[in-house]
């Protein structure tokens, strides 16, 4: 919901009279952060727009734009002097004047000069039954008919009065096919054999069988500012389509960033990047990954999709309970049931929370593929993104050329059962590896005893430490519980750089100094919170983890572990009241496919079991599973070795062409020694 100026002014007055920002945000149906931002801007008063002083792509073209406008001043101006041909101006700049900027830069320039276009009045026109219909063609590649893949043209018809739809498939877009479709639709007679065949063919086409009500569209969108920008050429889009399996006409819109190929030798099959989480936004990491994949980008577009519930595709995020937010909130609020209960009512007014499942996300991404005009794509999925990629292969394999899955989090349903066990294995690996490393063994001769001593500090309750708030930079005294301590260790073992600090932090904690440990916990919590739409995350998990978790088995395996049942109890407690989506019957069945797949897992991963990943790979007849020793969840730490495997695999789509021997030489970061 977007706040109006009047709402902000009323909220400001009520806040001054004692109503808290939290209460006001709930009443208005917005996040506290959004309301605080608008109240701050109101307090600061009108300010000059800093963007107007920045250099733009149109610098030096102002006279050219003005000349084009003069040429168009023959009665085709609208609104307050603003030309209606912004697209024409942009195209003439590109064609005749070598302009390399974006269309949005032209639109912003015209808005600054002429103001926003005047809103035109609309009149709703109703049509009586049987008078009018709308038709549109779209192309559907690789439809299986009679054992062959064929390219078909689908004609969608929509009756203006009833909004009823029909669909007809043909091998060509022609006047004859259009007439045939109209006759078939209009006749009321029993189906003949070939009419039944046509219905069968139509039912296999996305958009004709009730799963998709109209062809998806892709419209230009403004690319967001980012600390790590995507180098040109780059375009952003809003892809709009009718919600899957919904008859009420509801639409869904997804935000997409297309980092275009950087050379003229552009391959037709792009790379589709699928972020992890669940809940991470692909657009937020687009700048970083385009740098990581610069070689692959030379010949292929890289497409970053904010799938539903993430980033600029309607992120589902619960606000913090802290008022104002604090470092303590970063430590405490992960999977806190009260936090999710507090935001559920607001979210339910905005969204159907049962519509966030891996299968639906997979369908969304295939819609994006069709909307952008790609026949086949190469999937790139990390962590939870690998689970989504496998579901795309299961449901839409004809549109997939290959897939690279890194740190693959597969079989999400086992996550709650596996987590405490994986952490214990991670602790054992850390202790053994430190003992083998002469420098680490000398500095921390009894790491196992240090862990026990640190845990013993919690026998009398929580401990305290003074840390720097990762968000504000200010000092704050925080409380650390035994549960915070265990979860913090699990997060620390995700990444090699943080794991390298663990022996030092544990040794200090054993002596009663929890400062560096608490600092790491707060920093990691802030990173995960800022990158993850947590309400989207819990929606997926309540549909795909909680229903398939055997609490008795989970508690038995967690007995005696550092993590215990705290995560299990909290997550199942949230899922008791959180709306739960349905999943397909084959949801837990392994994906069997001959699509080429490269799967790279870290042998020391404490969150995505490499054993489960290897088991999943066994069902891929054209797959290659690589277990990287001394590597954690951040398989990107393999560096040039991983880049080379990616490049060769995507260029060839041949697992046999990949030389994975380089992973044996991979080194983990050196352990941090006492100062």
LOMI-368612 format. One record per residue: residue in three letters; x, y, z of N, C-alpha, C in turn. Coordinates in steps of 0.2 Angstrom, whole numbers, plus 5000, padded with zeros to 4 digits. Layout:
BEGIN
ALAXYZXYZXYZ;...
This chain:
BEGIN
UNK500449945000500050005000500450065000;UNK500350114996500650174995500350235000;UNK500750265004500450315008500350375005;UNK499750405006499650475003499950525007;UNK499950585005500250645009499750655014;UNK499150655013498650665018498650615024;UNK498750555022498850505028499450515032;UNK500050535029500650545032500550605037;UNK500150655035500050715039499650695045;UNK499150655044498650635049499050595054;UNK499450545052499850505056500350545060;UNK500650595057501150635061500750675067;UNK500150695065499850735071499650685077;UNK499450625075499250575080499850545084;UNK500450545080501050525083501250575088;UNK501250645087501350695091500950695097;UNK500350665097499850665102499950595106;UNK500450555105500550505109500450435106;UNK500150425100500050365097500750335094;UNK500850275095501550255093501550235085;UNK502150235083502250225075501950155074;UNK502150105078501950035077501150035076;UNK500750065081500050065081499850095074;UNK500150155072499850185066500050145060;UNK500650115060500750075054500250015053;UNK500049985059499649935059498949955056;UNK498750015058498050045056498050055049;UNK498650085046498750105039498850045035;UNK499049985038499249925034499949935030;UNK500349965033501049975030501549955035;UNK502249945033502749935038502949995042;UNK503249975048503450035052504050075049;UNK504450035045505050075042504750125037;UNK504250105033503950145028503650205031;UNK503250195036502950255039503550305043;UNK504050275046504550315049504950355044;UNK505050325038505350365032504950425030;UNK504250415029503850465027503750525032;UNK503750505039503750555044504350595044;UNK504950555043505550595043505650645038;UNK505350625032505350665026504950725027;UNK504350715030503950775032504250815037;UNK504550795042504950835047505450875043;UNK505850845038506350885035506150935031;UNK505550935028505250985024505450975017;UNK505251015012505351005005506151015004;UNK506450975000507150974998507250974991;UNK507850994989507950994982508150924980;UNK507850904974507950834972508750824970;UNK509150784974509850774972509950744965;UNK509450704963509550674957509650724951;UNK509350784951509350824946510050854945;UNK510450854950511150874949511650824946;UNK511350764946511850714943511850704936;UNK512450684933512450674926511950624924;UNK511650634918511250584915511450564908;UNK511150504906511350484899511150534894;UNK510650584895510350624890510850694890;UNK511350694894511750754894512050764887;UNK511950824884512150834877511650824872;UNK511150794874510550784869509950824870;UNK510050874874509450914876509150954870;UNK509650984866509451014860509150974855;UNK509450914854509150864849508450844851;UNK508350834858507650814860507150874859;UNK507450934860506950994859506851004851;UNK507350984847507150984840506650934838;UNK506650874840506250824839505550844841;UNK505450874847504850904850504550954845;UNK504951004843504651054838504351024832;UNK504750964830504450934824503850894825;UNK503650884831503050844833502550894835;UNK502650964835502151004838501651024832;UNK501350974830500850984824500150964827;UNK500050974833499350954836499350884840;UNK499950854840500050784844500250794851;UNK500250854854500450864861499850854865;UNK499950824871499450804876499650834883;UNK499150834887499350854894499550924894;UNK500050934899500251004900500851014896;UNK500851014889501351024885501850964884;UNK501650904887502150854886501950804880;UNK502450794876502350754870502050684872;UNK501650654868501350584869501850534866;UNK502350564862502750514858503450504861;UNK503450494868504050484871504450424868;UNK504150374867504450314863504750334857;UNK504350374853504650404846505250444847;UNK505250484852505850524853506450484855;UNK506350434859506850384861507150344855;UNK506650324851506850284845507250324840;UNK507050384839507450434834508150444837;UNK508150454844508850474847509350414846;UNK509050354846509450294846509650284838;UNK509150284834509250274827509750324823;UNK509550394825509850444821510450484824;UNK510450474831510950514835511450474839;UNK511450404839511850364843511750364850;UNK511150384852510950384860511050314862;UNK511350304868511450234871511150234878;UNK510750284880510450284887509850244886;UNK509450244892508850204892508250244890;UNK507650214889507050244887506750284894;UNK506850254900506650284906507050354907;UNK507650364904508050424905507650474901;UNK507350464895507050504891506350524894;UNK506050474897505350494901505550544907;UNK506050524911506150574916506350644914;UNK506750644909506950714906506250754904;UNK505850714901505150754899504750774905;UNK504750724910504350744916504650804919;UNK505350814920505650864923505450934919;UNK505450924912505350984908504551004908;UNK504150954907503450974906502950954912;UNK503250914917502750894922502450824920;UNK502150794925501850734924501250744919;UNK501050694915500450694911499850694915;UNK499350734912498750744915498350674915;UNK498050654920497650594920497050604916;UNK496950564911496350564907495750534910;UNK495150564909494550534912494350464908;UNK494150414911493950354907493250344908;UNK492950314903492250294903492150224902;UNK491850184906491750114906491150104901;UNK491350064896490850044891490649974891;UNK489949954893489749884893489449864887;UNK489649804885489349774879488849714880;UNK488349714877487849664878488049594876;UNK487749534878487949474877488049454869;UNK488549424867488549404860488749454855;UNK488949514857489049564852489849574851;UNK490249564856490949584855491449524858;UNK491949514855492549474858493149504856;UNK493649484860494349504858494849444857;UNK495249444852495649384850496449404850;UNK496849364852497549374852497949304850;UNK498449314846498849254845499449254849;UNK499749194851500349184854500649114852;UNK501349114851501649054849501949014854;UNK501848944853502048894859502448844855;UNK503148854857503648804854503648734858;UNK503848684854503948624857503348584861;UNK502748584858502248554861502248484859;UNK502148434863502248364862501548334859;UNK501648314852501048284849501248224845;UNK500948164846501148104842501848094843;UNK502148104848502848084849503348134847;UNK503148184844503548244841503448304844;UNK503948344844503848414847503748464841;UNK503148494842502948544836502848614838;UNK502948664834502848734836502148744833;UNK501748774838501048784837500848864838;UNK500348884835500048954836499448944840;UNK499348984845498748974849498349044849;UNK497649034847497249094847496849094853;UNK496849144857496449154863495949204862;UNK495349184863494749224863494449244869;UNK494249304870493849324877493249364875;UNK492649334877492049364876491949424881;UNK491749484878491849544882491249554887;UNK490749524886490149524891490349474897;UNK490449414896490449364901491249354903;UNK491649374899492449364901492549284900;UNK492049254897492249184895492749174890;UNK493149124890493749114886493749054882;UNK494049054876494148994872494848994869;UNK495048934867495748934864495748884859;UNK496148904853496148854848496948854845;UNK497148794844497848784841497848774834;UNK498348804831498448794823499148794822;UNK499348764816500048774814500248834811;UNK499848884810499948944807499548994809;UNK499749064809499349114810499049144803;UNK498449124802498149144796497349164797;UNK497149194791496349214791495949154792;UNK496149094788495849034788495749004795;UNK496349004799496448974805495949014810;UNK495949084809495549124813494749114812;UNK494549104806493849084805493749014808;UNK494148964807494048904809493948904817;UNK494348944820494348944828493648974830;UNK493449024826492749054827492149014826;UNK492248974821491648924820491648874825;UNK492248844827492248794832491948814838;UNK492148884840491948904846491148914846;UNK490848944840490148954840489748904839;UNK489948844837489448784835489348754842;UNK488748734843488548694849488348624846;UNK488848584846488748514844489248464848;UNK489148404847489548354851490248354847;UNK490748344851491448344848491548284844;UNK491748294838492048244834492748224836;UNK492948174832493648144834494148204834;UNK494148244828494648294827494548354832;UNK493948364834493848414839494148394845;UNK494048334847494348304853495048314853;UNK495348294847496048304847496348374848;UNK495948424845496148494846496048514853;UNK495548494857495548504864496148474868;UNK496348414866496848384869497548424868;UNK497648444862498148484860498148554864;UNK497548584864497548654867497648644875;UNK497448584878497548574885498348574887;UNK498748554882499448554883499848614883;UNK499448664880499748734879499648774885;UNK500248804888500148854894499648904892;UNK499148924895498748974893498048954891;UNK498048894888497448864885497048814890;UNK497348784894497048734898496748754905;UNK496748824906496448844912496948864917;UNK497648844916498148864920498448934919;UNK498248954913498449024911497949054907;UNK497649114909497049134906497249184900;UNK497849204899497949254893498749254893;UNK498949274887499749274886500049324890;UNK500649304893500949354898501249414894;UNK501349474897501649524894502249554898;UNK502749584894503349614897503349684896;UNK503349724901503349794899503949824902;UNK504249884899504849914902504749934909;UNK505249934913505249954920505849994922;UNK505850034927506450074929506850024933;UNK507550024932507949974935508150014942;UNK508149974948508350004954509050024955;UNK509150074959509850084961510150034965;UNK510750024965511049964969511749984970;UNK512049964976512749974978513249944973;UNK513049884970513449854965512949854959;UNK513049904954512649914949512749854943;UNK512249844939512349794934512649834928;UNK513249814925513549854920513049844913;UNK513049904909512649904903512949844898;UNK512549824894511849834893511349804898;UNK510849844901510449804905509749834904;UNK509249794905508549814904508149784910;UNK507649824912507149794918506449794915;UNK506049744917505449734915504949714921;UNK504349724919503749704923503449644919;UNK503449584921503049534918502349524921;UNK501849534917501149524920500849464917;UNK500449434921500149374919499549354923;UNK499049314921498449294925498749244930;UNK498449254936498649204941498549134940;UNK498949084941498849014939498248984942;UNK497848954939497248914941496748954945;UNK496749014943496249064946495749084941;UNK495149084943494549104938494349174939;UNK494649214944494349274946494649334943;UNK495149314938495449374934496049404937;UNK496249374943496749404947497449404943;UNK497849454943498449454940499049454944;UNK499649434942500249434946500749474942;UNK501149514945501749544941502349534945;UNK502849514941503549494943504049544940;UNK504549564944505049614942505649574939;UNK505949594934506449554930507049604928;UNK507649584929508249624927508549574921;UNK508649604915509049564910509649604909;UNK510249574911510849594909511049564903;UNK511049604897511149584891511849564889;UNK511949514884512549494882513049554880;UNK513649544882514149604880514449604874;UNK514349544870514649544863514149534858;UNK514349534852513849524846513649454845;UNK514149404848513949334847513549314852;UNK512849334852512349314857512049254856;UNK512049204861511749144860510949154862;UNK510549114859509849124860509549094867;UNK510049054870509749034877510149064882;UNK509749104886510049144892510149104898;UNK510449134903510549104910509949134914;UNK509549094917509049124922509249104929;UNK509449164932509649164939509049154944;UNK509149104948508549094953508849094960;UNK508649144964508949164971508749104976;UNK509049104981508949054987508449084992;UNK508549064998508149085004507849025007;UNK507149005006506649045001506649125004;UNK506549164999506449235001506949284998;UNK507549264995508049304993507849334986;UNK507949404985507749434979508349434974;UNK508249404968508749404963509049474961;UNK508649524961508849584959509349614963;UNK509249594970509749624975510449604974;UNK510549544970511249514970511449524962;UNK511049554958511149554951511849584949;UNK512049634952512649674951513249624953;UNK513249594958513749554961513849494956;UNK513249454954513349394950513549414943;UNK513349474940513549484933514349494933;UNK514649514938515349514939515649444939;UNK515349404944515549334944515449294938;UNK515049314934514849274928515049314921;UNK515549354922515649404916515849364910;UNK516249304910516349274904515749244901;UNK515349214905514749184902514249234899;UNK514249294902513849354900514049374893;UNK514749364891514949384884514449364879;UNK514249304879513849274874513049264876;UNK512949274882512249254884511949314889;UNK511249324888510949364893510949324899;UNK510949364905510849334911510249374914;UNK509749334916509049354918508949344925;UNK508849394929508749394936508049404938;UNK507649354941506949354942506849364950;UNK506449414952506249424958505549384958;UNK505649314960505049274960504549304966;UNK503949284965503349304969503549304977;UNK503349364980503549364987504249394989;UNK504649414984505349434985505449504981;UNK505949534984506149594981505649644978;UNK505649664972505149704969504549674966;UNK504449604967503949574965503449564971;UNK503349614976502949604981503249574987;UNK503749594990504149564995503649555001;UNK503649495004503249475010503749485016;UNK503649535020504149545025503749565031;UNK503949535037503649555043504049605046;UNK503749665049504149715052504449695059;UNK504949725061505249705067504849725073;UNK504849685079504449705085504749755089;UNK505449765088505749825091505549885089;UNK505549935094505350005092505750055096;UNK506250085094506550075087506950005086;UNK507049985080507449925079508149935082;UNK508449875085509049875088509449815086;UNK510049815089510549755088510249695091;UNK509949705097509549645100509049615096;UNK508649655092508149635088508449585082;UNK509049605080509449565075509549495078;UNK509749495084509949425088509249385089;UNK508749425092508149385095507649365090;UNK507549395085506849395081506849335076;UNK507349305075507349245070506849195072;UNK506349185068505849135070505449145077;UNK505349205078504949225084504249215083;UNK503849175086503149165084502749225085;UNK502849265090502549325091502549375086;UNK503149375082503249425077502849405071;UNK502749345069502349315064501649325065;UNK501449315071500749325073500549395072;UNK501049445074500849515074500749535067;UNK501049505062501049535055500549495051;UNK500349435053499949395049499249425047;UNK498949465051498349495050498349545044;UNK498949585044499049635039499149605032;UNK499649555032499849515026499249485023;UNK498749455027498149415024497749465021;UNK497649525023497249575019497549595012;UNK498149575011498549595005498649535000;UNK498749475003498949424999498649355001;UNK498549314997498349244998499049205000;UNK499149195006499849165008499849095006;UNK499349065004499348995002499648984994;UNK499749044991500049044984500749054984;UNK501149034989501849034989502148964990;UNK502248934985502548864985503048854979;UNK503448804980503948794975503648784968;UNK503148744968502848724961502548784958;UNK502248834962501948894959502548934956;UNK503048944960503648984958503948954952;UNK503948894951504248864945503848884939;UNK503148874940502648894935502748974933;UNK502849014938502949084937503649094932;UNK504149064934504749074930504749044923;UNK504348994922504248974915503849024911;UNK503349064915502949114912503449174909;UNK503849184914504349244912504749224906;UNK504949154905505349134899504949144893;UNK504249134893503849144887503749214886;UNK503649254891503549324890504149364887;UNK504749334889505349374886505549344879;UNK505149284877505249264870505849214870;UNK506049184875506549134875506349064874;UNK506549024869506348954868506548904873;UNK507248914875507548874880508048914884;UNK508148894890508548934895509048884899;UNK509548914901509948884906509848904913;UNK509648864918509548884924510148884929;UNK510148934933510648934938510348954945;UNK510448894949510048904956510548884961;UNK510548924966510948914972510548904978;UNK510748854983510348844989509648824987;UNK509148864990508448844988508248854981;UNK508648904978508548914970508648844967;UNK509048794969509148734966508548694966;UNK508148694972507548664973507048684968;UNK507048754967506548784962506748764955;UNK507448764953507648744947507448664945;UNK507548624950507348554949506548544948;UNK506248594951505448584950505348614943;UNK505648664941505548694934505748634929;UNK506248594930506448544925505848484926;UNK505648474931505048424932504448444928;UNK504248514929503648534926503648564919;UNK504248594917504348634911505048614908;UNK505248554908505848524906505948544898;UNK505448544894505548564887505848634886;UNK505748674891506048744890506748754893;UNK507048694896507748704899508248664895;UNK508748704894509348674890509848644895;UNK509948674901510448644906510348684912;UNK510648654917510548684924511148674928;UNK511348734931511948734936511648744943;UNK511748694948511448694954512048694959;UNK512148754963512648764968512448764975;UNK512748724979512548714986511848694986;UNK511648644983510948634981510548614988;UNK510048654990509648634995509048594992;UNK509048524992508548484989508148444995;UNK507548424993507148394998507048435004;UNK506748495003506648545008506248515014;UNK505848455013505448425018505848395024;UNK506548385022506948355027507348405031;UNK507248465030507648515033507648525041;UNK507048525044506948525051507248465054;UNK507248405051507548345054508248345053;UNK508548375048509248365046509648425050;UNK509348475051509748535054510148525060;UNK509848495066510348485071510848435070;UNK510748385066511248335064511848365060;UNK511648405055512148435051512548485055;UNK512248525060512648565064513148525068;UNK512948465071513448425075514048395071;UNK513848375064514348355060514848415058;UNK514548475058514948535056515448545062;UNK515248545068515648555074516248505074;UNK516048435073516548385073517048395067;UNK516848425061517348435056517748495058;UNK517448545061517848605063518448585068;UNK518248545073518648525078519248485075;UNK519048435071519548395068520048425063;UNK519748475059520148515055520648555058;UNK520448595064520848635068521448595071;UNK521248535073521848485076522348465070;UNK522148465064522548445059523048505056;UNK522748565058523148625056523648645061;UNK524248645060524748655065524648725069;UNK524448775065524448845068523748845072;UNK523248815070522648815073522648775080;UNK522948715079523048675085523448705090;UNK523948745088524448775093524048825097;UNK523648865093523348925096522748905100;UNK522348845098521748825101521848745102;UNK522248725107522348655108521848615110;UNK521248635113520748595115520048635113;UNK519948635107519348675105518648645107;UNK518648575107518048545110517948565117;UNK518448565121518348585128518048665129;UNK518348705124518148775124517348775122;UNK517148735118516448735116516048715122;UNK516248665126515848645132515848705137;UNK516448735138516548785143516048845141;UNK516048865135515648915132514948905134;UNK514648845132513948825134513848825141;UNK514348805145514248805153514148875155;UNK514348935152514248995154513449015154;UNK513048975151512348995151511948955156;UNK512248915160511948885166511548925170;UNK511748985171511449035176510949085172;UNK510849075165510449115161510849155156;UNK510549195152510849235147511449275149;UNK511949285144512549325145512449385141;UNK512849435143512849505140513549515136;UNK513449565131514049585128513949655125;UNK514449695124514349765121514649755114;UNK514149765109514349765102514149825098;UNK514349825092514249885087513649855083;UNK513049895083512449885079512649885072;UNK512549825068512749825061512349875057;UNK511749895059511449945055511550015056;UNK511650035063511750105065512450125066;UNK512850075068513550085070513650105077;UNK513150115081513150135088513250075092;UNK513550085098513650035103513050015107;UNK512949955108512349925112512549865116;UNK512249865122512349805126511749755124;UNK511949695123511449645120511449585125;UNK510949545125510849485129510849425124;UNK511249375126511349315122511149255125;UNK510649215123510449155126510749095123;UNK510649045127511048985124510748965117;UNK510148975116509848965109510149015104;UNK510249075106510549125101511249095100;UNK511549075105512249045104512348995099;UNK511848945100511848885095511648905088;UNK511148945087510948965080511549005077;UNK511849045081512449085079513049045076;UNK513148995080513648945078513448915071;UNK512848895070512648865064512748915058;UNK512448975059512549025054513349045052;UNK513749045058514449055057514749005052;UNK514548945053514848885049514548885042;UNK514148935040513848935033514448955028;UNK514849005030515349035026516049025028;UNK516549015024517249005025517549055029;UNK517349125027517649175031517449185038;UNK516849175039516549175046516749115050;UNK516749055047517048995050517749005053;UNK518149035049518849045051518949085057;UNK518349125060518449165066518149115072;UNK517849065070517449025076517949005081;UNK518548965080518948945085519149005090;UNK519249065087519449125091518849145096;UNK518249145092517649175096517449125101;UNK517549055100517349005105517849005111;UNK518449015109518949015115518849075119;UNK518649135116518549195121517949185125;UNK517349155121516749145125516849095131;UNK517349045130517449005136517749035142;UNK518049095141518349135146517849185149;UNK517249185145516749235148516649295143;UNK517049305138517049365134516649345127;UNK516049365127515649345121515549405116;UNK515949455117515949515112515949495105;UNK516549465103516649445096516149395093;UNK515949345098515449295096514749335095;UNK514549375099513849415099513949455093;UNK514449495091514549535086514449495079;UNK514749435079514649395073513849375072;UNK513549355077512849335077512449395075;UNK512549455077512149505075512249525068;UNK512849525066513049535059512749485054;UNK512749425056512449375051511749375051;UNK511449395057510749395057510449455053;UNK510849515053510649575049510749555042;UNK511249525040511349505033510749455031;UNK510549405034510049365032509349405032;UNK509249445037508649475038508549525032;UNK509049565030509049615025508949585018;UNK509149515017509149485011508549435010;UNK508149425015507649375015506949405017;UNK506449395012505749415014505549355019;UNK505549365025505449315030504749285030;UNK504249325028503549305028503449255022;UNK503849275016503849225010504149165012;UNK504749165016505049105018504649065022;UNK504349085027503949045031503249015028;UNK503049055023502449025019502648965015;UNK503248965012503548905008503648845013;UNK503948865019504148815024503548785027;UNK503048825028502448795031502048745027;UNK502148755020501848715015502248655014;UNK502948655014503348605011503848575016;UNK503848605022504248575028503848545033;UNK503448585037503148565043502648505041;UNK502248505036501748445035502148375034;UNK502748385032503148315031503648305036;UNK503648345042504148325047503748285052;UNK504148235054503948185059504148215066;UNK503748245070504048275076504448225081;UNK504248165081504548115085505248105083;UNK505248095076505948075073506348135074;UNK506148195073506548255073506848265081;UNK506348255086506548265093507048205094;UNK507048145092507448095093508148115091;UNK508148135084508848155081509148215084;UNK508748255087509048325090509248315097;UNK509048255100509248245107509948245108;UNK510248285113510948285114511348335110;UNK511048365105511348405100511348475103;UNK511848515101511848585103511248625102;UNK510948615096510448655093509748625097;UNK509748565098509148535101508548545097;UNK507948555100507348565097507048635096;UNK507448685098507248755098506948775091;UNK507348755086507148785079506448745077;UNK506448675079505948635077505248665080;UNK505348675087504748695091504448765088;UNK504948805087504748875085504348875078;UNK504648835073504448835067503748795066;UNK503748745070503048705070502548745073;UNK502748785078502248835082501948885077;UNK502448915073502148965068501748935063;UNK501948875061501548845056500848815058;UNK500748815065500048795067499548855066;UNK499748915065499248965064499348995057;UNK499948985054500049015047499748985041;UNK499449015037499048985031499548935027;UNK499248885025499648825022499448815015;UNK499948825010499748805003499748735002;UNK499448714997499448644995500048624990;UNK500348564990500848544985500648494981;UNK500948484975500748424970500848354974;UNK500548304971500648244974501348214973;UNK501748234968502348214967502948254970;UNK502648304975503148354977503748324980;UNK503748264984504348234987504648184983;UNK504348174977504748124973505348154969;UNK505848114969506448134965506248164958;UNK506648214956506548234949506948194944;UNK506648154940507048114935506948154928;UNK507548164925507648194919508248184915;UNK508248194908508848194905509148264903;UNK508848314906509148384905509848384908;UNK510348404905511048414908511048454914;UNK511348424919511348464926512048454929;UNK512348514931512948514935512748534942;UNK512948484947512748504954513448504958;UNK513548554961514148564965513948574972;UNK514148534977513948534984514648544988;UNK514548584994515148584998515148525003;UNK515648495004515648435009515548455016;UNK515748515018515648545025514948585025;UNK514548575021513948625021513448595027;UNK513248645032512848635038512148645037;UNK511948675031511248685030510948655024;UNK511348635019511048595013511448535013;UNK511148475015511548415015511848395008;UNK512448385008512748355002512548285000;UNK512348245005512148175004511448175001;UNK511048225003510348225000510448254992;UNK510948294991511048324985511248264980;UNK511748224983512048174979511448124977;UNK511048104982510448064981510048084975;UNK509848154975509448184970509748184963;UNK510448184963510848184957510748114953;UNK510748064957510647994955510147984950;UNK509548024951509048024946509048064940;UNK509648094939509748134933510148104928;UNK509948074923510348034919510848064915;UNK510848134915511348174911511648224916;UNK511748204922511948244928512648234930;UNK512948284933513648274936513648304943;UNK513748264948513748284955514548294957;UNK514648354960515348364962515348384969;UNK515648344974515748354981516348394982;UNK516348454984516948494985517248484992;UNK517848454993518048455000518248525003;UNK518248525009518448585013518048645011;UNK517448635008517048695006516348685009;UNK516148745011515448755015514948775010;UNK514448805013513848825009514048875003;UNK514548915004514748964999515248934994;UNK514948884990515348854985515748904980;UNK515448964980515849014976516549034978;UNK516749004985517349014987517848974983;UNK517648924979518048884974518348934969;UNK518148994968518449044963518549014956;UNK519149024953519249004946519048934944;UNK519148894949518948824948518148814946;UNK517748854950517048844949516848884943;UNK517148944941517048984935517148944929;UNK517748904929517948864923517448804922;UNK517148774928516648724927516048744924;UNK515848804927515248834925515248854917;UNK515848884915515848904908515848844903;UNK516248794905516248734900515648704900;UNK515248694906514648664906514148694902;UNK514048764903513548804900513648804892;UNK514348814890514448814883514348754880;UNK514448694883514348634880513748594881;UNK513448614887512848574890513048494890;UNK513648484892513948414892514248404898;UNK513948364903514348354909515048314908;UNK515048274903515748244902516248294900;UNK516148354898516648394896516948434902;UNK516648424908516848464914517448424917;UNK517948464919518448434923518448464930;UNK518148414934518048444941518648424946;UNK519148404943519748384948520048444952;UNK519948504949520148564953519948574960;UNK519348544961519048554968519448524973;UNK519848474971520348444976520848484979;UNK521048534975521548584977521248644981;UNK520648644982520348704985520548704992;UNK520648774995520848785002520348825005;UNK520248805011519748855015520148905018;UNK519848965020520149025023520549005029;UNK521149035030521549015036521149045042;UNK521248995048520949015054521249075057;UNK520849125060521049185063521349165070;UNK521949185071522349175077522249225082;UNK522349215089522349265094522749325092;UNK522449385094522849445093523449455097;
